[in-house]
Amino acid sequence: MYTLQVVNKLTPSQQQMMRALEQDAFPQFGAVDEQTFVPIARYGRLLWYTSTKDERPLAVAQVIRDYEDATCAYIFGYYVRSDYQGKGLGSQFFNAVLQFLQQESFTSVVLTVDIKNEAAIRLYKKTGFKIEEERLHEFGQNEHRYFMRKKFN
């Protein structure tokens, strides 16, 4: 049984855990650190997918509100722990995140994804996201991203 948990504040040990989870999820890019995920927890939404069998979250989503369109959520970060990948948990968690955002009265959700991350692109398309734009060098030289959007009915 999995639970979607909204985290508003991180203890120092949770901050260290988050740093380790980020490094595991994104070893080639470096990790988001306390300077980013603490403000997201306090002023955005830090969402954990948890299990009673494991004290660490199995999956994490970081969400902020679009300043220019308050009804739009931006998924800043989304990942499943490496030891839980390939088991369908990512789809289940992502659908739970989308349901949560819809319940929070958002009318659309946006995100960017590496244009080479075929598995993530498939997941996003499967859940109703559409590619609106290709952003070249979005996060630096040769870091190309798709900008994708999902509109809720």
Backbone as JSON Lines, residues from 0, in Angstrom:
{"i":0,"aa":"M","n":[0.84,-1.19,0.0],"ca":[0.0,0.0,0.0],"c":[0.89,1.25,0.0]}
{"i":1,"aa":"Y","n":[0.62,2.14,-0.92],"ca":[1.4,3.37,-1.04],"c":[0.55,4.57,-0.66]}
{"i":2,"aa":"T","n":[1.21,5.59,-0.14],"ca":[0.53,6.8,0.29],"c":[1.22,8.02,-0.31]}
{"i":3,"aa":"L","n":[0.43,8.96,-0.8],"ca":[0.96,10.24,-1.26],"c":[1.02,11.17,-0.06]}
{"i":4,"aa":"Q","n":[2.21,11.65,0.24],"ca":[2.43,12.48,1.42],"c":[2.9,13.86,0.98]}
{"i":5,"aa":"V","n":[2.27,14.91,1.51],"ca":[2.7,16.29,1.27],"c":[3.63,16.67,2.41]}
{"i":6,"aa":"V","n":[4.85,17.07,2.07],"ca":[5.87,17.41,3.06],"c":[6.04,18.93,3.05]}
{"i":7,"aa":"N","n":[5.82,19.57,4.2],"ca":[5.91,21.02,4.3],"c":[7.2,21.5,4.95]}
{"i":8,"aa":"K","n":[7.86,20.62,5.67],"ca":[9.09,20.99,6.37],"c":[9.99,19.76,6.44]}
{"i":9,"aa":"L","n":[11.28,19.98,6.27],"ca":[12.24,18.89,6.3],"c":[13.17,19.02,7.5]}
{"i":10,"aa":"T","n":[13.34,17.94,8.24],"ca":[14.31,17.91,9.32],"c":[15.7,17.81,8.7]}
{"i":11,"aa":"P","n":[16.76,18.09,9.48],"ca":[18.11,17.93,8.92],"c":[18.38,16.52,8.37]}
{"i":12,"aa":"S","n":[17.89,15.48,9.04],"ca":[18.13,14.13,8.53],"c":[17.33,13.88,7.25]}
{"i":13,"aa":"Q","n":[16.13,14.45,7.14],"ca":[15.37,14.33,5.9],"c":[16.05,15.1,4.76]}
{"i":14,"aa":"Q","n":[16.67,16.23,5.09],"ca":[17.41,16.99,4.08],"c":[18.56,16.15,3.53]}
{"i":15,"aa":"Q","n":[19.29,15.47,4.4],"ca":[20.38,14.61,3.96],"c":[19.86,13.46,3.11]}
{"i":16,"aa":"M","n":[18.72,12.88,3.53],"ca":[18.11,11.8,2.78],"c":[17.71,12.28,1.38]}
{"i":17,"aa":"M","n":[17.1,13.48,1.31],"ca":[16.68,14.03,0.02],"c":[17.88,14.25,-0.89]}
{"i":18,"aa":"R","n":[18.97,14.73,-0.33],"ca":[20.18,14.95,-1.14],"c":[20.66,13.61,-1.72]}
{"i":19,"aa":"A","n":[20.66,12.56,-0.91],"ca":[21.08,11.24,-1.39],"c":[20.13,10.71,-2.46]}
{"i":20,"aa":"L","n":[18.83,10.9,-2.27],"ca":[17.85,10.45,-3.26],"c":[18.04,11.19,-4.58]}
{"i":21,"aa":"E","n":[18.29,12.49,-4.51],"ca":[18.52,13.3,-5.71],"c":[19.77,12.82,-6.45]}
{"i":22,"aa":"Q","n":[20.84,12.55,-5.71],"ca":[22.08,12.1,-6.35],"c":[21.89,10.73,-7.0]}
{"i":23,"aa":"D","n":[21.07,9.88,-6.37],"ca":[20.78,8.58,-6.95],"c":[19.97,8.73,-8.23]}
{"i":24,"aa":"A","n":[19.0,9.64,-8.22],"ca":[18.11,9.82,-9.36],"c":[18.79,10.52,-10.53]}
{"i":25,"aa":"F","n":[19.69,11.45,-10.23],"ca":[20.31,12.27,-11.28],"c":[21.83,12.3,-11.13]}
{"i":26,"aa":"P","n":[22.5,11.15,-11.22],"ca":[23.95,11.14,-10.99],"c":[24.75,11.93,-12.02]}
{"i":27,"aa":"Q","n":[24.25,12.03,-13.24],"ca":[25.0,12.72,-14.29],"c":[24.86,14.23,-14.22]}
{"i":28,"aa":"F","n":[23.84,14.73,-13.52],"ca":[23.58,16.17,-13.49],"c":[23.9,16.81,-12.15]}
{"i":29,"aa":"G","n":[24.24,16.02,-11.15],"ca":[24.33,16.58,-9.82],"c":[22.93,16.61,-9.25]}
{"i":30,"aa":"A","n":[22.82,17.02,-8.03],"ca":[21.53,16.95,-7.36],"c":[21.06,18.31,-6.92]}
{"i":31,"aa":"V","n":[19.75,18.44,-6.85],"ca":[19.15,19.6,-6.19],"c":[19.52,19.48,-4.73]}
{"i":32,"aa":"D","n":[19.84,20.59,-4.09],"ca":[20.24,20.52,-2.68],"c":[19.26,21.27,-1.8]}
{"i":33,"aa":"E","n":[19.65,21.43,-0.53],"ca":[18.79,22.08,0.45],"c":[18.34,23.48,0.04]}
{"i":34,"aa":"Q","n":[19.18,24.17,-0.72],"ca":[18.83,25.53,-1.15],"c":[17.61,25.53,-2.07]}
{"i":35,"aa":"T","n":[17.3,24.38,-2.65],"ca":[16.14,24.27,-3.53],"c":[15.0,23.51,-2.9]}
{"i":36,"aa":"F","n":[15.25,22.29,-2.37],"ca":[14.11,21.51,-1.92],"c":[13.5,21.98,-0.61]}
{"i":37,"aa":"V","n":[14.22,22.71,0.22],"ca":[13.59,23.28,1.43],"c":[12.57,24.35,1.04]}
{"i":38,"aa":"P","n":[12.91,25.32,0.16],"ca":[11.88,26.29,-0.26],"c":[10.72,25.63,-1.01]}
{"i":39,"aa":"I","n":[10.99,24.59,-1.79],"ca":[9.89,23.91,-2.47],"c":[8.94,23.31,-1.44]}
{"i":40,"aa":"A","n":[9.48,22.69,-0.4],"ca":[8.63,22.1,0.64],"c":[7.8,23.18,1.34]}
{"i":41,"aa":"R","n":[8.41,24.32,1.61],"ca":[7.71,25.38,2.35],"c":[6.74,26.18,1.48]}
{"i":42,"aa":"Y","n":[7.11,26.45,0.24],"ca":[6.33,27.39,-0.58],"c":[5.72,26.78,-1.84]}
{"i":43,"aa":"G","n":[6.11,25.57,-2.15],"ca":[5.51,24.83,-3.26],"c":[4.89,23.58,-2.67]}
{"i":44,"aa":"R","n":[5.08,22.47,-3.36],"ca":[4.62,21.18,-2.86],"c":[5.72,20.15,-3.1]}
{"i":45,"aa":"L","n":[6.16,19.55,-2.01],"ca":[7.08,18.42,-2.07],"c":[6.23,17.19,-1.77]}
{"i":46,"aa":"L","n":[6.1,16.31,-2.76],"ca":[5.24,15.14,-2.65],"c":[6.09,13.88,-2.61]}
{"i":47,"aa":"W","n":[5.82,13.05,-1.61],"ca":[6.52,11.78,-1.47],"c":[5.53,10.65,-1.66]}
{"i":48,"aa":"Y","n":[5.97,9.6,-2.3],"ca":[5.19,8.35,-2.37],"c":[5.85,7.41,-1.38]}
{"i":49,"aa":"T","n":[5.12,7.03,-0.35],"ca":[5.7,6.28,0.74],"c":[5.04,4.92,0.9]}
{"i":50,"aa":"S","n":[5.74,4.05,1.61],"ca":[5.25,2.72,1.93],"c":[5.57,2.46,3.4]}
{"i":51,"aa":"T","n":[4.72,1.7,4.06],"ca":[4.98,1.36,5.46],"c":[6.2,0.46,5.59]}
{"i":52,"aa":"K","n":[6.65,-0.12,4.49],"ca":[7.79,-1.04,4.51],"c":[9.14,-0.35,4.37]}
{"i":53,"aa":"D","n":[9.14,0.97,4.15],"ca":[10.4,1.68,3.89],"c":[10.29,3.09,4.44]}
{"i":54,"aa":"E","n":[11.27,3.51,5.22],"ca":[11.2,4.86,5.82],"c":[11.52,5.98,4.83]}
{"i":55,"aa":"R","n":[12.2,5.64,3.74],"ca":[12.51,6.64,2.72],"c":[11.41,6.66,1.67]}
{"i":56,"aa":"P","n":[11.13,7.82,1.08],"ca":[10.14,7.84,0.0],"c":[10.61,6.99,-1.18]}
{"i":57,"aa":"L","n":[9.64,6.36,-1.83],"ca":[9.94,5.52,-3.0],"c":[10.01,6.37,-4.26]}
{"i":58,"aa":"A","n":[9.3,7.5,-4.23],"ca":[9.27,8.41,-5.37],"c":[9.02,9.83,-4.85]}
{"i":59,"aa":"V","n":[9.46,10.81,-5.62],"ca":[9.4,12.21,-5.19],"c":[8.95,13.07,-6.37]}
{"i":60,"aa":"A","n":[8.1,14.05,-6.06],"ca":[7.74,15.09,-7.04],"c":[7.87,16.45,-6.36]}
{"i":61,"aa":"Q","n":[8.4,17.4,-7.09],"ca":[8.55,18.77,-6.6],"c":[7.73,19.67,-7.52]}
{"i":62,"aa":"V","n":[6.78,20.39,-6.93],"ca":[5.83,21.16,-7.72],"c":[5.79,22.61,-7.24]}
{"i":63,"aa":"I","n":[5.76,23.54,-8.19],"ca":[5.58,24.95,-7.86],"c":[4.46,25.52,-8.73]}
{"i":64,"aa":"R","n":[3.91,26.62,-8.28],"ca":[2.82,27.29,-9.02],"c":[3.43,28.24,-10.04]}
{"i":65,"aa":"D","n":[2.83,28.31,-11.21],"ca":[3.26,29.24,-12.26],"c":[2.86,30.66,-11.84]}
{"i":66,"aa":"Y","n":[3.82,31.53,-11.71],"ca":[3.56,32.89,-11.26],"c":[2.67,33.66,-12.23]}
{"i":67,"aa":"E","n":[2.8,33.38,-13.53],"ca":[2.0,34.11,-14.53],"c":[0.61,33.51,-14.73]}
{"i":68,"aa":"D","n":[0.41,32.28,-14.31],"ca":[-0.89,31.62,-14.41],"c":[-1.08,30.77,-13.16]}
{"i":69,"aa":"A","n":[-1.75,31.32,-12.17],"ca":[-1.89,30.67,-10.86],"c":[-2.67,29.37,-10.91]}
{"i":70,"aa":"T","n":[-3.32,29.08,-12.04],"ca":[-4.05,27.81,-12.17],"c":[-3.19,26.73,-12.82]}
{"i":71,"aa":"C","n":[-1.93,27.04,-13.06],"ca":[-1.01,26.1,-13.7],"c":[0.08,25.67,-12.71]}
{"i":72,"aa":"A","n":[0.29,24.37,-12.6],"ca":[1.36,23.83,-11.76],"c":[2.53,23.43,-12.65]}
{"i":73,"aa":"Y","n":[3.74,23.65,-12.14],"ca":[4.96,23.25,-12.85],"c":[5.62,22.14,-12.05]}
{"i":74,"aa":"I","n":[5.75,20.97,-12.66],"ca":[6.46,19.87,-12.01],"c":[7.94,20.09,-12.26]}
{"i":75,"aa":"F","n":[8.61,20.55,-11.21],"ca":[10.01,20.93,-11.27],"c":[10.9,19.68,-11.27]}
{"i":76,"aa":"G","n":[10.53,18.72,-10.46],"ca":[11.3,17.49,-10.37],"c":[10.37,16.31,-10.15]}
{"i":77,"aa":"Y","n":[10.74,15.17,-10.72],"ca":[9.94,13.96,-10.57],"c":[10.87,12.77,-10.77]}
{"i":78,"aa":"Y","n":[10.88,11.86,-9.81],"ca":[11.7,10.67,-9.98],"c":[11.24,9.55,-9.07]}
{"i":79,"aa":"V","n":[11.62,8.35,-9.47],"ca":[11.39,7.14,-8.69],"c":[12.76,6.62,-8.28]}
{"i":80,"aa":"R","n":[12.88,6.18,-7.03],"ca":[14.15,5.62,-6.57],"c":[14.61,4.51,-7.5]}
{"i":81,"aa":"S","n":[15.91,4.42,-7.71],"ca":[16.44,3.45,-8.68],"c":[16.06,2.01,-8.33]}
{"i":82,"aa":"D","n":[15.95,1.68,-7.05],"ca":[15.6,0.31,-6.67],"c":[14.11,0.01,-6.82]}
{"i":83,"aa":"Y","n":[13.32,1.0,-7.24],"ca":[11.89,0.78,-7.49],"c":[11.51,1.04,-8.95]}
{"i":84,"aa":"Q","n":[12.48,1.35,-9.78],"ca":[12.18,1.62,-11.19],"c":[11.85,0.33,-11.92]}
{"i":85,"aa":"G","n":[11.02,0.45,-12.96],"ca":[10.67,-0.7,-13.78],"c":[9.61,-1.6,-13.18]}
{"i":86,"aa":"K","n":[8.92,-1.13,-12.15],"ca":[7.91,-1.95,-11.47],"c":[6.51,-1.35,-11.56]}
{"i":87,"aa":"G","n":[6.35,-0.33,-12.4],"ca":[5.04,0.31,-12.55],"c":[4.74,1.37,-11.51]}
{"i":88,"aa":"L","n":[5.65,1.55,-10.57],"ca":[5.43,2.53,-9.5],"c":[5.42,3.95,-10.04]}
{"i":89,"aa":"G","n":[6.24,4.23,-11.05],"ca":[6.31,5.58,-11.61],"c":[4.98,6.04,-12.17]}
{"i":90,"aa":"S","n":[4.31,5.18,-12.91],"ca":[3.0,5.52,-13.47],"c":[1.97,5.73,-12.37]}
{"i":91,"aa":"Q","n":[1.98,4.83,-11.41],"ca":[1.03,4.93,-10.29],"c":[1.24,6.23,-9.52]}
{"i":92,"aa":"F","n":[2.49,6.54,-9.21],"ca":[2.8,7.77,-8.48],"c":[2.44,9.0,-9.3]}
{"i":93,"aa":"F","n":[2.8,8.99,-10.58],"ca":[2.53,10.16,-11.42],"c":[1.03,10.43,-11.5]}
{"i":94,"aa":"N","n":[0.23,9.38,-11.64],"ca":[-1.23,9.55,-11.66],"c":[-1.73,10.1,-10.33]}
{"i":95,"aa":"A","n":[-1.14,9.66,-9.22],"ca":[-1.53,10.19,-7.9],"c":[-1.18,11.68,-7.79]}
{"i":96,"aa":"V","n":[-0.02,12.06,-8.32],"ca":[0.38,13.48,-8.32],"c":[-0.6,14.31,-9.14]}
{"i":97,"aa":"L","n":[-0.96,13.82,-10.32],"ca":[-1.9,14.56,-11.17],"c":[-3.27,14.69,-10.5]}
{"i":98,"aa":"Q","n":[-3.72,13.62,-9.87],"ca":[-5.0,13.67,-9.16],"c":[-4.94,14.69,-8.03]}
{"i":99,"aa":"F","n":[-3.84,14.71,-7.28],"ca":[-3.66,15.68,-6.2],"c":[-3.71,17.1,-6.74]}
{"i":100,"aa":"L","n":[-3.0,17.36,-7.84],"ca":[-2.97,18.72,-8.41],"c":[-4.34,19.15,-8.9]}
{"i":101,"aa":"Q","n":[-5.08,18.23,-9.48],"ca":[-6.43,18.55,-9.92],"c":[-7.32,18.88,-8.72]}
{"i":102,"aa":"Q","n":[-7.17,18.14,-7.63],"ca":[-7.93,18.42,-6.41],"c":[-7.54,19.75,-5.79]}
{"i":103,"aa":"E","n":[-6.33,20.2,-6.07],"ca":[-5.85,21.49,-5.57],"c":[-6.31,22.64,-6.47]}
{"i":104,"aa":"S","n":[-7.2,22.37,-7.42],"ca":[-7.83,23.35,-8.31],"c":[-6.94,23.86,-9.44]}
{"i":105,"aa":"F","n":[-5.88,23.15,-9.75],"ca":[-5.1,23.51,-10.93],"c":[-5.87,23.08,-12.17]}
{"i":106,"aa":"T","n":[-5.77,23.88,-13.23],"ca":[-6.45,23.53,-14.48],"c":[-5.48,22.96,-15.52]}
{"i":107,"aa":"S","n":[-4.18,23.13,-15.27],"ca":[-3.18,22.55,-16.16],"c":[-1.89,22.3,-15.4]}
{"i":108,"aa":"V","n":[-1.07,21.44,-15.99],"ca":[0.23,21.09,-15.42],"c":[1.24,21.13,-16.55]}
{"i":109,"aa":"V","n":[2.43,21.68,-16.29],"ca":[3.5,21.71,-17.27],"c":[4.76,21.11,-16.67]}
{"i":110,"aa":"L","n":[5.66,20.71,-17.55],"ca":[6.95,20.18,-17.14],"c":[7.89,20.23,-18.33]}
{"i":111,"aa":"T","n":[9.17,20.02,-18.06],"ca":[10.12,19.82,-19.15],"c":[10.77,18.47,-18.94]}
{"i":112,"aa":"V","n":[11.22,17.88,-20.05],"ca":[11.85,16.56,-19.99],"c":[12.97,16.52,-21.03]}
{"i":113,"aa":"D","n":[14.04,15.86,-20.68],"ca":[15.15,15.66,-21.62],"c":[14.61,14.97,-22.87]}
{"i":114,"aa":"I","n":[14.93,15.49,-24.03],"ca":[14.37,14.92,-25.27],"c":[14.86,13.49,-25.52]}
{"i":115,"aa":"K","n":[15.89,13.05,-24.8],"ca":[16.38,11.68,-24.94],"c":[15.77,10.72,-23.91]}
{"i":116,"aa":"N","n":[14.97,11.23,-22.99],"ca":[14.39,10.4,-21.94],"c":[13.08,9.79,-22.44]}
{"i":117,"aa":"E","n":[13.22,8.76,-23.27],"ca":[12.07,8.17,-23.95],"c":[11.05,7.58,-22.99]}
{"i":118,"aa":"A","n":[11.51,6.95,-21.91],"ca":[10.59,6.34,-20.95],"c":[9.71,7.4,-20.3]}
{"i":119,"aa":"A","n":[10.31,8.52,-19.89],"ca":[9.53,9.59,-19.26],"c":[8.56,10.21,-20.27]}
{"i":120,"aa":"I","n":[9.02,10.42,-21.48],"ca":[8.15,11.01,-22.51],"c":[6.94,10.12,-22.76]}
{"i":121,"aa":"R","n":[7.17,8.8,-22.82],"ca":[6.04,7.85,-22.99],"c":[5.06,7.97,-21.84]}
{"i":122,"aa":"L","n":[5.58,8.02,-20.61],"ca":[4.71,8.15,-19.43],"c":[3.9,9.43,-19.5]}
{"i":123,"aa":"Y","n":[4.54,10.53,-19.81],"ca":[3.84,11.81,-19.85],"c":[2.77,11.83,-20.94]}
{"i":124,"aa":"K","n":[3.11,11.3,-22.12],"ca":[2.11,11.25,-23.2],"c":[0.95,10.34,-22.82]}
{"i":125,"aa":"K","n":[1.26,9.22,-22.18],"ca":[0.23,8.26,-21.77],"c":[-0.75,8.89,-20.79]}
{"i":126,"aa":"T","n":[-0.29,9.85,-20.0],"ca":[-1.16,10.5,-19.02],"c":[-1.77,11.8,-19.55]}
{"i":127,"aa":"G","n":[-1.63,12.06,-20.85],"ca":[-2.33,13.18,-21.46],"c":[-1.5,14.42,-21.73]}
{"i":128,"aa":"F","n":[-0.2,14.37,-21.48],"ca":[0.65,15.52,-21.78],"c":[0.92,15.58,-23.28]}
{"i":129,"aa":"K","n":[1.05,16.8,-23.77],"ca":[1.39,17.02,-25.18],"c":[2.63,17.91,-25.25]}
{"i":130,"aa":"I","n":[3.5,17.6,-26.21],"ca":[4.69,18.43,-26.42],"c":[4.23,19.72,-27.08]}
{"i":131,"aa":"E","n":[4.55,20.85,-26.44],"ca":[4.2,22.15,-27.01],"c":[5.39,22.84,-27.65]}
{"i":132,"aa":"E","n":[6.59,22.45,-27.22],"ca":[7.76,23.19,-27.68],"c":[9.02,22.37,-27.41]}
{"i":133,"aa":"E","n":[10.01,22.52,-28.29],"ca":[11.34,21.98,-28.04],"c":[12.22,23.16,-27.64]}
{"i":134,"aa":"R","n":[12.82,23.06,-26.48],"ca":[13.66,24.15,-25.96],"c":[15.12,23.72,-26.03]}
{"i":135,"aa":"L","n":[15.83,24.33,-26.96],"ca":[17.24,24.0,-27.15],"c":[18.09,24.68,-26.09]}
{"i":136,"aa":"H","n":[19.05,23.95,-25.56],"ca":[20.01,24.46,-24.57],"c":[19.3,25.01,-23.33]}
{"i":137,"aa":"E","n":[18.17,24.43,-22.97],"ca":[17.36,24.93,-21.85],"c":[18.13,24.96,-20.53]}
{"i":138,"aa":"F","n":[18.89,23.9,-20.26],"ca":[19.64,23.83,-19.0],"c":[21.14,23.83,-19.25]}
{"i":139,"aa":"G","n":[21.56,24.47,-20.34],"ca":[22.97,24.53,-20.66],"c":[23.23,23.97,-22.05]}
{"i":140,"aa":"Q","n":[24.47,24.04,-22.47],"ca":[24.87,23.59,-23.8],"c":[24.43,22.15,-24.05]}
{"i":141,"aa":"N","n":[23.68,21.94,-25.12],"ca":[23.19,20.63,-25.55],"c":[22.25,19.95,-24.56]}
{"i":142,"aa":"E","n":[21.67,20.71,-23.66],"ca":[20.67,20.18,-22.71],"c":[19.29,20.56,-23.24]}
{"i":143,"aa":"H","n":[18.85,19.81,-24.24],"ca":[17.59,20.1,-24.92],"c":[16.43,19.45,-24.17]}
{"i":144,"aa":"R","n":[15.32,20.17,-24.1],"ca":[14.15,19.71,-23.35],"c":[12.89,19.87,-24.19]}
{"i":145,"aa":"Y","n":[11.94,18.99,-23.94],"ca":[10.58,19.21,-24.43],"c":[9.81,19.91,-23.33]}
{"i":146,"aa":"F","n":[9.04,20.92,-23.7],"ca":[8.1,21.56,-22.79],"c":[6.76,20.9,-23.07]}
{"i":147,"aa":"M","n":[6.17,20.29,-22.03],"ca":[4.93,19.53,-22.19],"c":[3.85,20.08,-21.27]}
{"i":148,"aa":"R","n":[2.59,19.95,-21.71],"ca":[1.46,20.46,-20.93],"c":[0.32,19.44,-20.93]}
{"i":149,"aa":"K","n":[-0.35,19.38,-19.8],"ca":[-1.59,18.61,-19.68],"c":[-2.65,19.56,-19.15]}
{"i":150,"aa":"K","n":[-3.79,19.57,-19.83],"ca":[-4.92,20.38,-19.36],"c":[-5.95,19.44,-18.76]}
{"i":151,"aa":"F","n":[-6.45,19.81,-17.58],"ca":[-7.52,19.03,-16.96],"c":[-8.84,19.47,-17.58]}
{"i":152,"aa":"N","n":[-9.77,18.56,-17.65],"ca":[-11.09,18.87,-18.25],"c":[-11.85,19.89,-17.44]}
